[in-house]
Amino acid sequence: MSKEKLGELLTELNRELHTAGELDEETRELLSQLNDDIERLTGEAHSPTFDSAKQLESRFAANHPVAARIARELADVLAKMGI
């Protein structure tokens, strides 16, 4: 998977959350952190990006199933890239 795919998934996640309504402050921070991490992705062996994606997936599982699926895909792509 490529960094391009990560960008596409992140855009899709942001679009889905924009239509989902109000998010709590902690969730917005996690999403912002994930956005920042992916933007400056350097190919390091490990980064907090994967953890952020997994945390978002957990938060969205009950109330935002589409967002949870996208966050899960992001985490999968990151894992396949070795990040």
C-alpha positions as CSV (number, residue, x, y, z in Angstrom):
1,M,0.0,0.0,0.0
2,S,1.1,3.5,-0.6
3,K,1.2,6.8,1.1
4,E,-1.3,7.9,-1.6
5,K,-3.8,5.3,-0.3
6,L,-3.3,6.6,3.3
7,G,-4.2,10.1,2.0
8,E,-7.3,8.8,0.3
9,L,-8.5,7.0,3.4
10,L,-7.8,10.0,5.6
11,T,-9.8,12.2,3.3
12,E,-12.7,9.7,3.4
13,L,-12.5,9.5,7.2
14,N,-12.6,13.3,7.5
15,R,-15.5,13.6,5.1
16,E,-17.5,10.9,7.0
17,L,-16.9,12.6,10.3
18,H,-17.8,16.0,9.0
19,T,-21.3,14.6,8.2
20,A,-21.5,12.6,11.4
21,G,-22.1,15.7,13.6
22,E,-20.3,16.9,16.8
23,L,-17.3,15.0,18.0
24,D,-15.8,15.3,21.5
25,E,-12.6,17.2,22.1
26,E,-10.5,14.0,22.6
27,T,-11.7,12.5,19.4
28,R,-11.0,15.7,17.5
29,E,-7.4,15.7,19.0
30,L,-6.9,12.1,17.9
31,L,-8.1,12.9,14.4
32,S,-5.9,16.0,14.2
33,Q,-2.9,14.0,15.4
34,L,-3.5,11.3,12.8
35,N,-3.8,14.0,10.1
36,D,-0.5,15.5,11.2
37,D,1.3,12.1,11.5
38,I,0.3,11.0,8.0
39,E,1.2,14.4,6.5
40,R,4.8,14.1,7.9
41,L,5.1,10.4,7.4
42,T,8.7,9.6,6.8
43,G,8.8,5.8,6.7
44,E,10.1,5.3,10.2
45,A,9.9,1.7,11.6
46,H,7.3,2.8,14.1
47,S,5.3,5.9,14.7
48,P,2.3,6.9,16.8
49,T,0.2,7.0,13.6
50,F,-0.8,3.4,13.9
51,D,-1.9,3.8,17.5
52,S,-3.9,6.9,16.6
53,A,-5.8,5.0,13.9
54,K,-6.5,2.1,16.2
55,Q,-7.8,4.5,19.0
56,L,-10.1,6.2,16.5
57,E,-11.4,2.8,15.3
58,S,-12.3,1.9,18.9
59,R,-14.0,5.2,19.5
60,F,-16.1,5.0,16.4
61,A,-17.1,1.4,16.6
62,A,-20.5,1.9,18.2
63,N,-21.7,5.3,16.9
64,H,-19.9,5.7,13.6
65,P,-19.5,2.3,11.9
66,V,-18.4,3.8,8.6
67,A,-15.7,5.9,10.3
68,A,-14.6,2.8,12.3
69,R,-14.2,0.9,9.0
70,I,-12.1,3.7,7.5
71,A,-9.9,4.0,10.6
72,R,-9.4,0.2,10.6
73,E,-8.4,0.4,6.9
74,L,-5.9,3.1,7.8
75,A,-4.4,1.0,10.6
76,D,-4.2,-2.0,8.2
77,V,-2.4,0.1,5.5
78,L,0.0,1.5,8.1
79,A,0.7,-2.0,9.4
80,K,1.4,-3.3,5.9
81,M,3.8,-0.4,5.4
82,G,5.6,-1.4,8.6
83,I,4.7,1.8,10.4
